[in-house]
Amino acid sequence: MNSVPPSLRSARRVVVKIGSALLVDADLAAPRAAWLAGIAEDIAELRGCGTEVIVVSSGAIALARRTLKLTQARLRLEEKQAAAAVGQIRLAQAWSEALQARGMVAAQLLLTIADSEDRRRYLNARATLETLLRLGCVPVINENDSVATAEIRFGDNDRLAARVAEMVQADQLILLSDIDGLYTADPKRNADASHIPVVAALTADIEAMGGDPPPGYSSGGMRTKLVAARIATGAGCAMAIALGHADRPLHALAAGARCTWFLAAPEGRSARKNWILNGLQQTGSLMVDAGAARALVKGGSLLPAGVRGLAGVFERGDAVAVLGPQGEAVARGLSAYASADAARIIGHRSGEIEAILGWRGRDEIIHRDDLVLLAGA
């Protein structure tokens, strides 16, 4: 198996996860302005090379603790939710100011793990992220801690970042941490611990190296990072654990700073296609003309103009069959429209959708990323 680590500069799309300990000055309970300026410069540099960047940022609860006089070591769930509601404002403002200083526009999204697991919410979140990237924004994502329950107590932004990377089909996920990668044992407790520069596959031995979460604001630790690695690499996304305390940590990583790279699983990109093909119940079908069928075979999306009819009752995000002019099965995919809406727009150009429905949805009935061609098509 290939064991050569990827280059950050070669990535088309990167998700960067930043923990509370990096972003928040614990003594002042305030953002580390100088560090944020450095990471903003890193993001600008990557974007200048054509790389799209999405940030998953912790820090909301930590930023509000002192303001709300919640300085005890452990907070109750409702206190965490209240702190998140206050801290999100400060967190969004800090990112907006840092990115704006480098000529970039920040966009805030609040997600939970459930948003990446429910098909319809998944499609909504992905469409929003894709649109923000197309418009040149830098999405800054945090878990929606003010309404989450189990996510606060048991969840973490490492796992959320991996889900986001999976959602947007990122090439790389970078977890900026207080450690420069994975070791055979905890280097703070074992002087003989060895650094592991590349993990080609997540074996049981590798996963056993995850330790307990560290004390303090962070809810992560190596254990959660290895869970994130399994999600990301299984989706065809390489992942790095890198030291985040440097003034410009992404620049340092691109220049060869020590880290641990987890290589993408070779079959990762096909995992989602297999899920669409075999893992979802089919609820309807779309009949297409010969031109649309040819476009699909060439890698195109399914536009409403090429659909001649439909059958079944389905909702947005449901799996449907795509049938050719003779009724032959051509593909399977996730519909961007419920059957009632799809019935009104089929046969029409994408530019007419808003006038027909009264609202503007996607140009495609099935986007090519949500489509799987069948053998022989």
DRENDO-1510 file (C-alpha; in Angstrom, 1 decimal, always signed):
<recs>
REC; n; res; u; v; w
REC; 1; MET; +0.0; +0.0; +0.0 .
REC; 2; ASN; +1.2; +3.5; -0.8 .
REC; 3; SER; +2.7; +5.2; +2.3 .
REC; 4; VAL; +3.7; +8.6; +0.8 .
REC; 5; PRO; +1.9; +11.4; +2.7 .
REC; 6; PRO; -0.1; +13.9; +0.7 .
REC; 7; SER; +0.9; +17.5; +0.2 .
REC; 8; LEU; -1.4; +20.2; +1.7 .
REC; 9; ARG; -0.7; +22.4; -1.3 .
REC; 10; SER; -2.1; +19.8; -3.7 .
REC; 11; ALA; -5.5; +19.7; -2.1 .
REC; 12; ARG; -8.6; +20.9; -3.9 .
REC; 13; ARG; -10.7; +21.2; -0.8 .
REC; 14; VAL; -9.5; +21.2; +2.9 .
REC; 15; VAL; -11.4; +21.1; +6.2 .
REC; 16; VAL; -9.4; +22.5; +9.1 .
REC; 17; LYS; -10.5; +21.8; +12.7 .
REC; 18; ILE; -9.4; +24.1; +15.5 .
REC; 19; GLY; -9.9; +23.4; +19.1 .
REC; 20; SER; -10.8; +25.7; +22.0 .
REC; 21; ALA; -7.3; +25.5; +23.5 .
REC; 22; LEU; -5.8; +27.0; +20.4 .
REC; 23; LEU; -8.3; +29.7; +19.8 .
REC; 24; VAL; -9.1; +30.9; +23.3 .
REC; 25; ASP; -6.7; +32.4; +25.8 .
REC; 26; ALA; -7.8; +30.6; +29.0 .
REC; 27; ASP; -6.5; +33.3; +31.3 .
REC; 28; LEU; -8.4; +36.1; +29.5 .
REC; 29; ALA; -11.3; +34.0; +28.2 .
REC; 30; ALA; -10.8; +35.9; +24.9 .
REC; 31; PRO; -9.8; +35.0; +21.4 .
REC; 32; ARG; -6.1; +34.8; +20.6 .
REC; 33; ALA; -6.1; +37.6; +18.1 .
REC; 34; ALA; -2.5; +37.2; +16.9 .
REC; 35; TRP; -3.0; +33.5; +16.4 .
REC; 36; LEU; -6.2; +34.0; +14.5 .
REC; 37; ALA; -4.4; +36.6; +12.3 .
REC; 38; GLY; -1.8; +33.9; +11.5 .
REC; 39; ILE; -4.3; +31.2; +10.6 .
REC; 40; ALA; -6.3; +33.7; +8.5 .
REC; 41; GLU; -3.1; +34.4; +6.6 .
REC; 42; ASP; -2.6; +30.7; +6.1 .
REC; 43; ILE; -6.2; +30.3; +4.7 .
REC; 44; ALA; -5.6; +33.2; +2.4 .
REC; 45; GLU; -2.4; +31.6; +1.1 .
REC; 46; LEU; -4.2; +28.3; +0.5 .
REC; 47; ARG; -7.0; +30.0; -1.3 .
REC; 48; GLY; -4.5; +31.9; -3.4 .
REC; 49; CYS; -3.3; +28.5; -4.6 .
REC; 50; GLY; -6.8; +27.4; -5.6 .
REC; 51; THR; -7.6; +25.4; -2.5 .
REC; 52; GLU; -11.1; +25.8; -0.9 .
REC; 53; VAL; -11.1; +26.0; +2.9 .
REC; 54; ILE; -13.8; +25.2; +5.4 .
REC; 55; VAL; -13.1; +25.8; +9.1 .
REC; 56; VAL; -14.6; +23.8; +12.0 .
REC; 57; SER; -14.0; +25.9; +15.1 .
REC; 58; SER; -14.6; +25.2; +18.8 .
REC; 59; GLY; -14.5; +27.9; +21.4 .
REC; 60; ALA; -18.0; +29.2; +21.9 .
REC; 61; ILE; -18.4; +27.8; +25.4 .
REC; 62; ALA; -14.9; +28.7; +26.5 .
REC; 63; LEU; -15.4; +32.3; +25.3 .
REC; 64; ALA; -18.5; +32.8; +27.5 .
REC; 65; ARG; -17.6; +31.1; +30.7 .
REC; 66; ARG; -16.1; +34.1; +32.4 .
REC; 67; THR; -18.8; +36.5; +31.1 .
REC; 68; LEU; -21.4; +34.3; +32.7 .
REC; 69; LYS; -19.3; +33.6; +35.8 .
REC; 70; LEU; -19.2; +29.9; +35.0 .
REC; 71; THR; -15.7; +29.3; +36.1 .
REC; 72; GLN; -16.2; +26.0; +37.8 .
REC; 73; ALA; -14.4; +23.0; +36.3 .
REC; 74; ARG; -17.5; +21.2; +35.2 .
REC; 75; LEU; -20.7; +22.8; +33.8 .
REC; 76; ARG; -24.2; +21.3; +33.8 .
REC; 77; LEU; -25.7; +20.7; +30.4 .
REC; 78; GLU; -28.0; +23.7; +30.6 .
REC; 79; GLU; -25.0; +25.9; +31.6 .
REC; 80; LYS; -23.1; +24.7; +28.6 .
REC; 81; GLN; -26.0; +25.4; +26.4 .
REC; 82; ALA; -26.4; +28.9; +27.8 .
REC; 83; ALA; -22.6; +29.6; +27.4 .
REC; 84; ALA; -22.7; +28.4; +23.8 .
REC; 85; ALA; -25.6; +30.8; +23.0 .
REC; 86; VAL; -23.5; +33.7; +24.3 .
REC; 87; GLY; -20.1; +32.5; +23.1 .
REC; 88; GLN; -21.2; +31.9; +19.5 .
REC; 89; ILE; -21.6; +35.6; +19.0 .
REC; 90; ARG; -18.0; +36.3; +20.1 .
REC; 91; LEU; -16.7; +33.3; +18.1 .
REC; 92; ALA; -18.3; +34.4; +14.9 .
REC; 93; GLN; -17.2; +38.0; +15.4 .
REC; 94; ALA; -13.6; +36.9; +16.0 .
REC; 95; TRP; -13.5; +34.8; +12.8 .
REC; 96; SER; -15.2; +37.5; +10.8 .
REC; 97; GLU; -12.7; +40.2; +11.8 .
REC; 98; ALA; -9.7; +37.9; +11.3 .
REC; 99; LEU; -10.8; +36.8; +7.8 .
REC; 100; GLN; -12.0; +40.2; +6.8 .
REC; 101; ALA; -8.5; +41.6; +7.6 .
REC; 102; ARG; -7.2; +39.3; +4.8 .
REC; 103; GLY; -9.9; +40.2; +2.3 .
REC; 104; MET; -12.2; +37.2; +3.0 .
REC; 105; VAL; -15.8; +36.8; +4.0 .
REC; 106; ALA; -16.7; +34.5; +6.9 .
REC; 107; ALA; -19.9; +32.6; +7.0 .
REC; 108; GLN; -21.2; +30.9; +10.1 .
REC; 109; LEU; -23.0; +27.5; +10.1 .
REC; 110; LEU; -24.2; +25.7; +13.3 .
REC; 111; LEU; -24.5; +22.0; +12.8 .
REC; 112; THR; -25.0; +18.8; +14.8 .
REC; 113; ILE; -24.0; +15.3; +14.1 .
REC; 114; ALA; -27.6; +14.7; +13.2 .
REC; 115; ASP; -27.4; +17.1; +10.4 .
REC; 116; SER; -24.9; +14.8; +8.7 .
REC; 117; GLU; -26.9; +11.7; +9.3 .
REC; 118; ASP; -30.4; +12.6; +8.2 .
REC; 119; ARG; -30.5; +12.6; +4.4 .
REC; 120; ARG; -32.6; +15.7; +3.9 .
REC; 121; ARG; -30.7; +17.8; +6.5 .
REC; 122; TYR; -27.4; +16.4; +5.0 .
REC; 123; LEU; -28.5; +17.6; +1.5 .
REC; 124; ASN; -29.5; +21.1; +2.9 .
REC; 125; ALA; -26.2; +21.5; +4.7 .
REC; 126; ARG; -24.1; +20.3; +1.7 .
REC; 127; ALA; -25.9; +22.6; -0.7 .
REC; 128; THR; -25.3; +25.6; +1.6 .
REC; 129; LEU; -21.6; +24.8; +1.9 .
REC; 130; GLU; -21.2; +24.3; -1.8 .
REC; 131; THR; -22.9; +27.6; -2.5 .
REC; 132; LEU; -20.8; +29.5; +0.1 .
REC; 133; LEU; -17.6; +28.1; -1.4 .
REC; 134; ARG; -18.8; +29.0; -4.9 .
REC; 135; LEU; -19.5; +32.5; -3.7 .
REC; 136; GLY; -15.9; +32.8; -2.3 .
REC; 137; CYS; -16.8; +32.6; +1.4 .
REC; 138; VAL; -14.9; +30.8; +4.1 .
REC; 139; PRO; -17.5; +28.7; +6.0 .
REC; 140; VAL; -16.9; +28.5; +9.8 .
REC; 141; ILE; -18.7; +25.7; +11.4 .
REC; 142; ASN; -19.4; +24.9; +15.0 .
REC; 143; GLU; -21.6; +22.3; +16.7 .
REC; 144; ASN; -25.0; +23.8; +17.6 .
REC; 145; ASP; -24.3; +23.4; +21.3 .
REC; 146; SER; -27.1; +25.7; +22.4 .
REC; 147; VAL; -29.6; +23.1; +21.4 .
REC; 148; ALA; -27.6; +19.9; +21.3 .
REC; 149; THR; -27.8; +17.4; +24.2 .
REC; 150; ALA; -25.8; +14.2; +23.8 .
REC; 151; GLU; -23.5; +16.0; +21.4 .
REC; 152; ILE; -22.2; +18.3; +24.1 .
REC; 153; ARG; -21.7; +15.5; +26.7 .
REC; 154; PHE; -20.3; +12.8; +24.3 .
REC; 155; GLY; -19.7; +14.5; +21.0 .
REC; 156; ASP; -16.7; +16.5; +19.8 .
REC; 157; ASN; -15.7; +18.8; +16.9 .
REC; 158; ASP; -13.1; +16.2; +15.7 .
REC; 159; ARG; -16.0; +13.9; +14.7 .
REC; 160; LEU; -18.1; +16.8; +13.3 .
REC; 161; ALA; -15.1; +17.9; +11.2 .
REC; 162; ALA; -14.8; +14.4; +9.8 .
REC; 163; ARG; -18.5; +14.4; +8.9 .
REC; 164; VAL; -18.2; +17.8; +7.2 .
REC; 165; ALA; -15.2; +16.5; +5.2 .
REC; 166; GLU; -17.2; +13.5; +4.2 .
REC; 167; MET; -20.2; +15.7; +3.3 .
REC; 168; VAL; -18.3; +18.1; +1.0 .
REC; 169; GLN; -15.9; +15.4; -0.4 .
REC; 170; ALA; -12.8; +17.2; +0.9 .
REC; 171; ASP; -9.4; +15.9; -0.1 .
REC; 172; GLN; -7.9; +16.5; +3.3 .
REC; 173; LEU; -8.9; +17.1; +6.9 .
REC; 174; ILE; -6.4; +18.8; +9.2 .
REC; 175; LEU; -6.9; +18.5; +12.9 .
REC; 176; LEU; -4.8; +21.2; +14.6 .
REC; 177; SER; -3.9; +20.0; +18.1 .
REC; 178; ASP; -1.6; +20.5; +21.0 .
REC; 179; ILE; +0.4; +17.5; +19.8 .
REC; 180; ASP; +2.2; +16.9; +16.5 .
REC; 181; GLY; +0.6; +13.6; +15.7 .
REC; 182; LEU; +0.1; +10.0; +16.9 .
REC; 183; TYR; +2.6; +8.3; +19.1 .
REC; 184; THR; +2.9; +4.6; +20.1 .
REC; 185; ALA; +2.1; +5.8; +23.7 .
REC; 186; ASP; +1.4; +9.0; +25.5 .
REC; 187; PRO; +4.7; +10.9; +25.1 .
REC; 188; LYS; +4.0; +12.9; +28.3 .
REC; 189; ARG; +4.0; +9.7; +30.3 .
REC; 190; ASN; +6.3; +7.4; +28.3 .
REC; 191; ALA; +9.8; +8.6; +27.2 .
REC; 192; ASP; +10.1; +5.7; +24.9 .
REC; 193; ALA; +7.0; +6.7; +22.8 .
REC; 194; SER; +7.7; +6.9; +19.1 .
REC; 195; HIS; +6.1; +9.3; +16.7 .
REC; 196; ILE; +4.2; +7.7; +13.8 .
REC; 197; PRO; +4.5; +9.9; +10.6 .
REC; 198; VAL; +2.1; +7.9; +8.3 .
REC; 199; VAL; -0.8; +5.6; +9.1 .
REC; 200; ALA; -1.6; +3.6; +5.9 .
REC; 201; ALA; -4.6; +1.8; +7.5 .
REC; 202; LEU; -6.5; +2.1; +10.8 .
REC; 203; THR; -5.8; -1.3; +12.4 .
REC; 204; ALA; -6.9; -2.4; +15.8 .
REC; 205; ASP; -3.4; -1.8; +17.1 .
REC; 206; ILE; -3.5; +1.9; +15.8 .
REC; 207; GLU; -6.9; +2.5; +17.3 .
REC; 208; ALA; -5.7; +1.1; +20.7 .
REC; 209; MET; -3.3; +4.0; +20.9 .
REC; 210; GLY; -6.1; +6.4; +21.6 .
REC; 211; GLY; -6.0; +7.7; +25.2 .
REC; 212; ASP; -8.4; +9.5; +27.5 .
REC; 213; PRO; -9.5; +13.0; +26.7 .
REC; 214; PRO; -7.2; +15.7; +28.3 .
REC; 215; PRO; -8.5; +17.9; +31.1 .
REC; 216; GLY; -9.6; +21.5; +30.6 .
REC; 217; TYR; -11.8; +23.0; +27.9 .
REC; 218; SER; -11.2; +20.5; +25.2 .
REC; 219; SER; -13.6; +17.6; +24.8 .
REC; 220; GLY; -11.3; +15.8; +22.4 .
REC; 221; GLY; -8.1; +13.8; +22.8 .
REC; 222; MET; -6.4; +11.2; +20.6 .
REC; 223; ARG; -9.3; +8.8; +21.0 .
REC; 224; THR; -11.8; +11.2; +19.2 .
REC; 225; LYS; -9.1; +12.0; +16.6 .
REC; 226; LEU; -8.9; +8.3; +15.7 .
REC; 227; VAL; -12.6; +8.1; +15.4 .
REC; 228; ALA; -12.5; +11.1; +13.0 .
REC; 229; ALA; -9.7; +9.4; +11.1 .
REC; 230; ARG; -11.9; +6.4; +10.5 .
REC; 231; ILE; -14.8; +8.5; +9.2 .
REC; 232; ALA; -12.6; +10.7; +7.0 .
REC; 233; THR; -10.3; +8.1; +5.5 .
REC; 234; GLY; -13.3; +5.8; +4.8 .
REC; 235; ALA; -14.8; +8.6; +2.7 .
REC; 236; GLY; -11.6; +8.9; +0.6 .
REC; 237; CYS; -10.2; +11.9; +2.6 .
REC; 238; ALA; -6.7; +12.0; +4.0 .
REC; 239; MET; -6.3; +13.3; +7.5 .
REC; 240; ALA; -3.5; +15.0; +9.4 .
REC; 241; ILE; -3.0; +15.6; +13.1 .
REC; 242; ALA; -0.6; +18.6; +13.4 .
REC; 243; LEU; +0.7; +20.9; +16.0 .
REC; 244; GLY; -1.5; +24.1; +16.1 .
REC; 245; HIS; +0.4; +26.4; +18.4 .
REC; 246; ALA; +2.7; +27.8; +15.8 .
REC; 247; ASP; +1.9; +31.3; +14.5 .
REC; 248; ARG; +1.1; +29.9; +11.1 .
REC; 249; PRO; +0.4; +26.2; +11.6 .
REC; 250; LEU; -1.0; +25.5; +8.1 .
REC; 251; HIS; +2.0; +27.2; +6.5 .
REC; 252; ALA; +4.3; +25.1; +8.7 .
REC; 253; LEU; +2.4; +21.9; +7.8 .
REC; 254; ALA; +2.7; +22.7; +4.0 .
REC; 255; ALA; +6.4; +23.3; +4.5 .
REC; 256; GLY; +6.9; +19.8; +6.0 .
REC; 257; ALA; +6.3; +20.2; +9.8 .
REC; 258; ARG; +6.1; +17.0; +11.7 .
REC; 259; CYS; +2.6; +15.5; +11.8 .
REC; 260; THR; +0.8; +12.2; +11.4 .
REC; 261; TRP; -1.0; +11.6; +8.1 .
REC; 262; PHE; -3.7; +9.1; +7.9 .
REC; 263; LEU; -4.0; +8.0; +4.2 .
REC; 264; ALA; -7.3; +7.8; +2.5 .
REC; 265; ALA; -8.8; +4.4; +1.9 .
REC; 266; PRO; -8.4; +3.5; -1.8 .
REC; 267; GLU; -12.1; +2.5; -2.0 .
REC; 268; GLY; -13.2; +5.6; +0.0 .
REC; 269; ARG; -14.7; +7.6; -2.8 .
REC; 270; SER; -16.9; +4.7; -3.9 .
REC; 271; ALA; -18.3; +4.1; -0.4 .
REC; 272; ARG; -21.0; +6.7; -0.8 .
REC; 273; LYS; -21.9; +5.5; -4.2 .
REC; 274; ASN; -22.4; +2.0; -2.8 .
REC; 275; TRP; -24.6; +3.5; -0.1 .
REC; 276; ILE; -26.8; +5.1; -2.7 .
REC; 277; LEU; -26.9; +2.0; -4.8 .
REC; 278; ASN; -27.4; -0.6; -2.1 .
REC; 279; GLY; -28.1; +1.0; +1.2 .
REC; 280; LEU; -31.3; +3.0; +0.6 .
REC; 281; GLN; -34.8; +1.9; -0.2 .
REC; 282; GLN; -35.9; +3.0; -3.7 .
REC; 283; THR; -39.1; +5.0; -3.5 .
REC; 284; GLY; -39.8; +6.1; -7.1 .
REC; 285; SER; -38.5; +6.5; -10.6 .
REC; 286; LEU; -37.7; +9.1; -13.2 .
REC; 287; MET; -38.0; +8.4; -16.9 .
REC; 288; VAL; -35.5; +10.3; -19.1 .
REC; 289; ASP; -35.1; +10.9; -22.8 .
REC; 290; ALA; -32.2; +9.6; -24.9 .
REC; 291; GLY; -30.3; +12.9; -24.7 .
REC; 292; ALA; -30.4; +12.9; -20.9 .
REC; 293; ALA; -29.4; +9.3; -20.7 .
REC; 294; ARG; -26.3; +10.0; -22.9 .
REC; 295; ALA; -25.4; +13.0; -20.7 .
REC; 296; LEU; -25.6; +10.9; -17.6 .
REC; 297; VAL; -23.2; +8.3; -19.1 .
REC; 298; LYS; -20.8; +11.1; -19.9 .
REC; 299; GLY; -20.8; +12.2; -16.2 .
REC; 300; GLY; -23.5; +14.9; -16.3 .
REC; 301; SER; -26.2; +15.7; -13.8 .
REC; 302; LEU; -29.9; +15.0; -14.5 .
REC; 303; LEU; -31.7; +18.2; -15.4 .
REC; 304; PRO; -35.5; +18.6; -15.3 .
REC; 305; ALA; -35.6; +19.3; -19.1 .
REC; 306; GLY; -34.5; +15.7; -19.8 .
REC; 307; VAL; -37.1; +14.0; -17.6 .
REC; 308; ARG; -40.2; +12.8; -19.4 .
REC; 309; GLY; -42.2; +11.3; -16.5 .
REC; 310; LEU; -42.0; +10.0; -13.0 .
REC; 311; ALA; -43.6; +7.3; -10.8 .
REC; 312; GLY; -44.0; +6.8; -7.1 .
REC; 313; VAL; -44.2; +9.2; -4.1 .
REC; 314; PHE; -40.9; +10.4; -2.7 .
REC; 315; GLU; -39.4; +13.2; -0.7 .
REC; 316; ARG; -36.3; +15.3; -1.2 .
REC; 317; GLY; -33.3; +13.1; -0.6 .
REC; 318; ASP; -35.0; +9.8; -1.3 .
REC; 319; ALA; -33.4; +7.3; -3.6 .
REC; 320; VAL; -35.1; +6.9; -7.1 .
REC; 321; ALA; -34.4; +4.9; -10.2 .
REC; 322; VAL; -33.5; +6.6; -13.4 .
REC; 323; LEU; -35.0; +4.8; -16.4 .
REC; 324; GLY; -34.1; +5.3; -20.1 .
REC; 325; PRO; -36.4; +5.8; -23.1 .
REC; 326; GLN; -37.2; +2.1; -23.3 .
REC; 327; GLY; -37.7; +1.7; -19.6 .
REC; 328; GLU; -34.2; +0.3; -19.0 .
REC; 329; ALA; -32.5; +1.0; -15.7 .
REC; 330; VAL; -29.8; +3.6; -16.3 .
REC; 331; ALA; -28.9; +4.9; -12.9 .
REC; 332; ARG; -29.9; +5.4; -9.3 .
REC; 333; GLY; -29.7; +8.6; -7.3 .
REC; 334; LEU; -31.0; +11.0; -4.6 .
REC; 335; SER; -33.7; +13.3; -5.8 .
REC; 336; ALA; -33.2; +17.0; -5.1 .
REC; 337; TYR; -37.0; +17.5; -5.2 .
REC; 338; ALA; -40.1; +15.8; -3.7 .
REC; 339; SER; -42.2; +14.0; -6.3 .
REC; 340; ALA; -45.0; +16.6; -6.1 .
REC; 341; ASP; -42.5; +19.4; -7.0 .
REC; 342; ALA; -40.6; +17.3; -9.5 .
REC; 343; ALA; -43.8; +16.5; -11.4 .
REC; 344; ARG; -44.3; +20.2; -12.0 .
REC; 345; ILE; -40.8; +21.0; -13.3 .
REC; 346; ILE; -40.0; +18.0; -15.4 .
REC; 347; GLY; -39.6; +18.9; -19.1 .
REC; 348; HIS; -38.8; +22.5; -18.2 .
REC; 349; ARG; -35.5; +24.3; -18.3 .
REC; 350; SER; -33.7; +24.9; -15.0 .
REC; 351; GLY; -34.2; +28.7; -15.4 .
REC; 352; GLU; -37.9; +28.2; -15.2 .
REC; 353; ILE; -38.0; +26.4; -11.8 .
REC; 354; GLU; -38.5; +29.5; -9.7 .
REC; 355; ALA; -41.4; +30.7; -11.8 .
REC; 356; ILE; -43.1; +27.3; -11.6 .
REC; 357; LEU; -42.6; +26.5; -7.9 .
REC; 358; GLY; -42.4; +30.0; -6.5 .
REC; 359; TRP; -39.0; +29.3; -5.0 .
REC; 360; ARG; -35.6; +28.6; -6.5 .
REC; 361; GLY; -34.2; +25.1; -5.8 .
REC; 362; ARG; -31.3; +23.2; -7.4 .
REC; 363; ASP; -30.8; +23.4; -11.1 .
REC; 364; GLU; -30.6; +19.6; -11.2 .
REC; 365; ILE; -33.2; +17.0; -10.2 .
REC; 366; ILE; -30.3; +14.7; -9.4 .
REC; 367; HIS; -26.8; +16.1; -9.1 .
REC; 368; ARG; -24.0; +13.9; -10.5 .
REC; 369; ASP; -22.5; +13.6; -7.0 .
REC; 370; ASP; -25.7; +11.9; -5.9 .
REC; 371; LEU; -25.9; +9.6; -8.9 .
REC; 372; VAL; -24.7; +6.1; -9.6 .
REC; 373; LEU; -24.6; +4.7; -13.1 .
REC; 374; LEU; -25.7; +1.0; -13.4 .
REC; 375; ALA; -23.6; -1.6; -15.0 .
REC; 376; GLY; -24.1; -1.6; -18.8 .
REC; 377; ALA; -25.5; +1.9; -18.9 .
</recs>
